[in-house]
Amino acid sequence: MNVYTTEKIRNVVLLGHGGSGKTSLAEAMAYLSGLTSRMGKVTDGNTVSDYSKEEQKRKFSISTSVIPIEWEGYKINLLDAPGYFDFVGEAEEAVSAAGAAIIVVNGKSGIETGTQKAWEICERYKLPRFVYVSGMDVDNASFRQVVEDMTRLYGKKMAPFHLPIRENEKFVGYINVITETANRWQGKEVVPCEVPEYSKTNLQLCRDTLLETVAETSEEFMDRYFGGETFSEAEIRAALRTNVCDGNIVPMTMGSNLLCQGIYTLLDDIVKYMPSPENRQVAGIQTKTNEIYQANYDFSKAKSAYIWKTIVDPFIGKYSLIKVCSGVFKTDDLIYNVDEDKEEKIGKLYVLQGNKPQEVKELHAGDIGALAKLSGARTGNSLSTKAVPVKYGKIEVSTPYTYMRYKPRNKNDVDKISQALQKMATEDLTLRVVNDAENRQMLLYGMGDQHLEVVVSKLLNEYKVEVELAKPKIAYKETIRKTSDVEGKHKKQSGGHGQYGHVKMRFSASGDLNTPYVFTQEVVGGSVPKNYYPAVEKGIQESVQRGPMAAYPVVGVKAVLYDGSYHPVDSSEMAFKVAAVQAFKKGFLAAGPILLEPIASLKVTVPDSYTGDVMGDLNKRRGRVLGMNPAPGGRQVVEADIPMSGLFGYCTDLRSMTGGSGDYQYEFARYEPAPSDIQEKEVAEFAAKSAENGEEE
């Protein structure tokens, strides 16, 4: 692939609802530009973007792929991002590297939740954008309806650049609003034709809107517009480019991906109207001087870049995808990883076409490329020279809240699974592996049930290890409400030295649920020698790890050793430790033991119309709604306290309840006494398990 300078580069991310046609649009662009010799299909599993086995099996995108397209002397780095909400982290990474976006809307389905989420992410990153309506060859596809709906949602900035020509319900051509000319498809060729009579009124309305926008760019244009003068095509295009780059205008266009219709004009419009990196700003911190480093994709400055995505593939190896923020990266350059404080030679430079690496000699500021086998490098790391070390801000990705417990099918695979998950978490920032040591379980956090399902499938197919997902154990705790006074005696005689330890202890609530226990002694007269106090405390320390009621960790207990007895020969530290364990079990069960359940502070953001459904559902989950606060875009934030047990499966339920438009977040708040039915159930389950294992209940 040729080397492209900054002004010849366009970085464009494809966003939209899952199944709206992003991958088939990328495929049509790749075919039309000559990157591929035939068009692949998502259904056939042979597209450039969806190259992984999981994507081919499931028929949708799971990770972002880069497709660099050469078009009329320009390079368009297409980033095909997943549309399904479980893989939003991939879309967020892609948006951080893009300079503009195309929001793909299915002409038949119209505006969907994913369309609105794509718009919101563009707003957050201040990305200029196009709206492309796909599937225009399908019956019932309506470009006009999408334009009306987008205008209703986002105002008059929506500007159709093309209008469809339909005959007998077929998509046969398009009208260019700027030039007021029409074209019709004949096979693969485009031939000029007359503007249909029925389209003239709509064409005039769209053109007037465009001209008004052009007029508003300067006082001179405004005077000319009101004076009845016309603008030249060059003036219109220059004014539109400024407005598109500023986000004041969102061009709308349409086509058929499968028939490759409307794609040529879309590629042209990307080059004409979307900003090159030199029109965008980027800044980091020069760590030597602590000053702001305005990189601004300037090729003449010291080289710097950041890793916006990592690919760890068992077959093609590890690639760090970089976006060059300043300077020019060349083969065999020495680069410095600011985050890891490590300098290394980069060897070869690549651009990835899906999963196929193509070697390049240079990457100029603003370009997107890949470095192979950078040791220790992770997504979000900043790369620069050691002389001018520059650190860029971290990529913001959504927090995973859905979690499941996982167990290896084969116990010998524990290490393999751990290594595989570590590699996958390097690649996917929304995947987290947590060791919940207190409850002896390993937890897998993701963006939703489908996300976790894909992780399990990848472990099996790519890493050849099998795990089972199960409902996680809730992190209950045990404590006491009353006081008890008990003794524990351990006495054994078996010839020679025996074992003897005897303690009298009081147990009560300490009032502090953040610490397992408080141990004190009030022994008078040496009935228990001082050298056995640590052994007694050790017995308590071991006992609080698994409570006597249901084997959950114990909190908030005060243990007082006040008396006991010893044997000058048979007493030992071990004997006193065992006596303390016995005393703890008796004393705990005699002091009004209760189960505590974790409570989370939950915030659910939903459109106004769903608040009633959400609050009703929270009540069923034993949630306490605390109030509602309005949020931008006609939404409400419902705040509630909810037991952690009530959050299991919440992600799926909330999405189905709100058509995917609801979001939620939570954090641990405190522990509260569990209802008696839950306590009884946990105690009964523990008793049954103990009986099964032949343990003493």
Secondary structure, 3 states (H helix, E strand, C coil): CCCCCHHHEEEEEEEECCCCCHHHHHHHHHHHCCCCCCCCCCCCCCCCCCCCHHHHHHCCCCCCEEEEEEECCEEEEEEECCCCHHHHHHHHHHHHHCCEEEEEEECCCCCCHHHHHHHHHHHHCCCCEEEEEECCCCCCCCHHHHHHHHHHHHCCCEEECEEEEEECCEEEEEEECCCCEEEEEECCEEEEECCCHHHHHHHHHHHHHHHHHHHCCCHHHHHHHHCCCCCCHHHHHHHHHHHHHHCCCEEEEECECCCCECHHHHHHHHHHHCCCHHHCCCEEEECCCCEEEECCCECCCCCEEEEEEEEEECCCEEEEEEEEEECEEECCCEEEECCCCEEEECCCEEEEECCEEEEECEEECCCEEEEECCCCCCCCCEEECCCCCEECCCCCCCCCCEEEEEEECCHHHHHHHHHHHHHHHHHCCCCEEEEEHHHCEEEEEECCHHHHHHHHHHHHHHHCCCEEEECCCCCCEEEECCCEEEEEEEEECCCCCCEEEEEEEEEEECCCCCCCEEEEECCCCCCCCHHHHHHHHHHHHHHCCCCCCCCCCECCEEEEEEEEECCCCCECHHHHHHHHHHHHHHHHHCCCEEEEEEEEEEEEEEEHHHHHHHHHHHHHCCCEEEEEEEECCCEEEEEEEEEHHHHCCHHHHHHHHHCCCCEEEEEEEEEEECCHHHHHHHHHHHHHHHHHCCCCC
